[in-house]
Amino acid sequence: MENKGYAETITEEELGTFELSWFRGEIVLVEDMKTFNRTFPRLKGSEVLGFDTETKPSFRKGRKNKVSLIQLANEELACLVRINKIGIPSKLAGLLADEKIIKAGVAVHDDIRFLKSVRGFEPSGFVDLQKFVKDYGIKASGLKKLAAIVLGFRISKRQQVTDWEAEQLSDAQLVYAATDAWVCHQIYKKLLNGN
């Protein structure tokens, strides 16, 4: 595939010149099965979903915490599933195994490996944007840089190392988590459609 005029990479200085943007659609935090059953069907009709996870940071060498949150987003809806509270429901496992629904994310391999240890499923339909963008001549790999190169705006990574297992997640955490998944959706769709 030819380069559609995308930069190979971007410097931190250049990144700072881009306008900040975030997900402005509906964010649903799923902490119980009632909310899951009400919200989940709204994602099932999507051909492409942005995918991401969040993990409580560990500041001890060699120690990694479990994934706390799975984010799935389309154009209008970001569904944030607190798997530290409800696990991975069978319908969610089914979506993660559905080859007809593209789940686009960054560095998805480690996320998938952990999620499979929580609940067995055969992952299918995942697209790792870090590999996908190479076909477009893009060498940058982090989501922040990819958003600027492909979408023309900057996203904040401020909430990345916050407590994702907190009893209550802050509004800033919710917007951050929704934005990460939504940006993956937008990058994949834009590259695929070539516009």
N, C-alpha and C positions, 0 to 999 in steps of 0.2 A: 504494500500500500504506500502511496506517495504521501509526503509530508504536506499537509494542508496549510502550511504557513505557520505551524506552531513552533515556538522556540524549543530548543533541546532541553534547556534548563533555565533557571532564573536565580539571581543572587538575592541575598537577604535585603540588600539596599533597594533593588528593584521591587521586591515584594512589598516593601514599605510604601511604595507609591500607589499601590492598588487600593481601591475603595473597599472597605470592610462590608461583608454581606453575611446573611444567615438565613436559615429556614423560617419562612413566614406563614407556613401552612398550619394545619391542625396537629397538635402533639398530644398523643394519648399515652399516659404512663400506665402500664399494665402491672398491677401488683396482686391481683387476685383472678380467679378463674372466671368470675362473672364479667369483669371488664374484658378479659381475653376473649371470651365467647361472643361478646357484643362487638368487639373491634376487629378481630382477626378476619372475618369474612370480607371485610372491606379491602384487605390486601390481596386476597386470593385471586381476584380478577386481573391483577397486574401482570404484564408480560416481563417487566423489568422492575427489580427492587434494589435500592441501595442497601448495602449490608455493612454493619460494623458491630463491634463489641466494645465494652468498657470493663476494665478490671481495676480494682482498688490497688493503688501503687504499693509496692513493697520497698522499703528503704533498707532492707537487710540483704546483703550479698548472698546470691544463690537461692533466695526465697522468692517464689512467684505465687501470687494469690490467684484464686479462681475467678473466672469471668463472672461479673455481676449482672451485666445488662446486654441484651441483644437488641440492636436497632435495625428496623426495616422501614424503608421510606419509598414512597412514590412521589409524584408531583405535588399532591395536596396533603398527604397524611404521613406522619412519622409515628410508628408504633414502637414504643420502648418497653421491652419485656424484661422485668426484673427476675431473672432466672435464679437469683440467690433467694427469692421468696417463693416462686411457683414452679421452679424447675423448668424443664422443656416439655410442654404439653405435646401429646401425640400429633395434634394437627400442625403444630409448629415443626416438629420433626419431619412430618410429611412434606411440608413446604420446603424445608432444607434439602430434602431428597428429590424434589420434583425437578426433572430436567427441563420441563417446559417453561419454568419461571427462572429467568436469569437473576442471580444475586451477585451484584457487582460491588466489590470492595477492594481495599488495599491490604496486601499481605494477609490474605484470607487463610493461608495454610495452617498457621498456628491456632487461629480461632477455631477452625474446623476440628483440628485434632483434639482440642480441649472439649468442645461441645460433644463430640462423639464419646468422650469418657463420661459425660454426664448422662447421656442417653444415646444408646446405639441407633445409628441411622446411616444410610449409605449416601454421602453427599453427592449432589448432582446439580448442574446448572450454575456453578460458581464461576465467576470471571475475576481474576486477579488483575486489577487495573495497572499494577506495576509492570506486568508483562504485556498487557493489552496495549498500553500507550507506546511501546517500543515500535509497533507496526506503523505508527504515525510520526516516527523520528524523534519522539520525546524520550530523553534520557533521565529526567528527574523522576523521583519515585515517591516522595512524601505527598500526602494528601494536600497539604497547604500549598506546595509548589504546583501540583497538578491543577488545583482549582484556579490559580492565577493564570497558568499557561493556557488552559483549555477554556475556562469560563470567564476569565478577565476580572476576577475579584479575589479578595483576600478573605480567609476565614480565621477566626481566633482559635488558638489552641490553649487558651488560658486555663480551662477547666480540666484539662487532660489528667493532671495528677491530683485530682480531688478524691474524696472518699465516696466511691460508687456503692458502698454498702451502708452508707448512712441511713438512719431510720427514715429520714425525709430528704429527698433530693431537692436542691435549690432550683429556682427558675433558670438560673444561668447554666446549671448542669443539663437541664432538660433541653434548652435551646442548643447547647453545644453538641449533645448526643444526637439530636434530631438533624442538626446541620451536617454532621459528618456523614450520616447515612444518605441524606438527601443529595449532598455534593457528589457522592459516588454514583448515584442514580443519574444526575445531570451530566457528569463527565462521560459516562458510558453512552447515554442517549445522544449527546452532541457528537461524539466521535463516530458513532455508528451511522448517524443520519447525515454526517458531513456538513452540518450547518452551524 
